[in-house]
């Protein structure tokens, strides 16, 4: 299993960051069929070949994921996509 671990500082409040993660979670569900729910300050998600979380604080967002065998081949591309979305939503 390949693992993804990306942290990004942001200037949003925790509530604003959670609202962004809610939108991202809805988009992931629509695009990839994942299911997710908040567990404390972490949006935990899972789907075919992936499970992980997006933790939110006042200062940063922390994305972690474990990719199954099939998705492991696309780890670099998935990381690039995550970084692009973080740049888009948290800059």
N, C-alpha and C positions, 0 to 999 in steps of 0.2 A: 504494500500500500504506500502510495506517495502522500506526503503531508505538505500542507500549505500553512504558512504562519506569517501573516503580514500585519504590521502595525502602522497606523497613520495618525499623527497629531491633527487636531482640528480646533477651530475657534468657535464652535457652536456650543450652545448649552446642551446638557444631557437630554432634555426634552426634544430639542430640535434634532439632535443626532438620532434619537429613537424614531422620530417621524420619518427621517430619511431611510433608516433601516427598514421601517415598515413598508415603504414604497419599494425598496430593493427586494424584500421578501416576497411581496406580491408579484413583482416582475419575475423572480426566480420560479415561483409557483406556476405562473402563466407560461413561461418559456421552457422550463425544464421539468415541470411536474413535481417539484419539491413540496414538502409540507414543513411548516415551521410554527413555532410558538415562543413567546417570551418566557424565559426561566430566570427570574431576577432581572439583571441588567444585560443578559445575553439572549439574543435571538437564536435559538437552536433550530437547525434545519436538517432534513434528510431527504434523500431521493434515491433513485436507482444509481448505485455506484458512488454515492457521496453522502457524507454526514459531516456536520460541523457547526460552527457558531459564529456570531458576530457580536462581540462584547462592546458595550458603549459606556464611556465615562465622560466626565466634563472635559477631559483633555485629549482623549484618543479613542479611536475605533480599532478593534483587534479582530481580524478575520482568521479563523482556523478551519481547516477542513482535512478530511481523510478521503482520498480518492481510491476507488476500487481498481481492480486490475485493468479494466477496459479504459477508464478515464486517466489512469496514470500516464499513459502515453502522451496525453495532452496537457500535462502539468504546466509546462512553460506557457502555453497559450492561455490556459485558465488563469494563471497568475497575472499575465499581462492584462487580461480582461478585468480582473479584480482591481488591479492598480489603476487602470483607466477609469473605472467607475468611482473609485475613491477620489481620484483627481477631480472628476466631474462634480461629485456631490459634497466633498469636504474641503475644497480649497477656498 
